């Protein structure tokens, strides 16, 4: 876990784009909130690997959101149950369930449907908030930290130069 956190802070301090980290958090959130063994999670994992988002941020977001999902499961169930049992939506659910593709997607499960829809609805909010936090961190905290005398002395040290060469 410490290695994962160290890689996360390395990603925050790296030159990688803030949007790439923000999208990693969003994809990890969607995958973490929904039940794990679903087809849409394979699609999310494929997207994460194809577009080369920051995997450390993705994994960390997935782990945190998976833990939070257990607390939110009753809410996910209520939303999914409401949508699946609502009278006006019954023809849609019946036609989707008759298709083998939609049965495999398992959106007829209350928690799967509720968690997927709520995580998709929350995704733009998390994207904007995480982008803002990352840019503010890089602009304020990272700059302030690099101005500390002890950090400047450590970076001037020969050991830091060797470490930077090995790290890069």
Beta strands, then each sheet from edge to edge (+ up, - down):
end
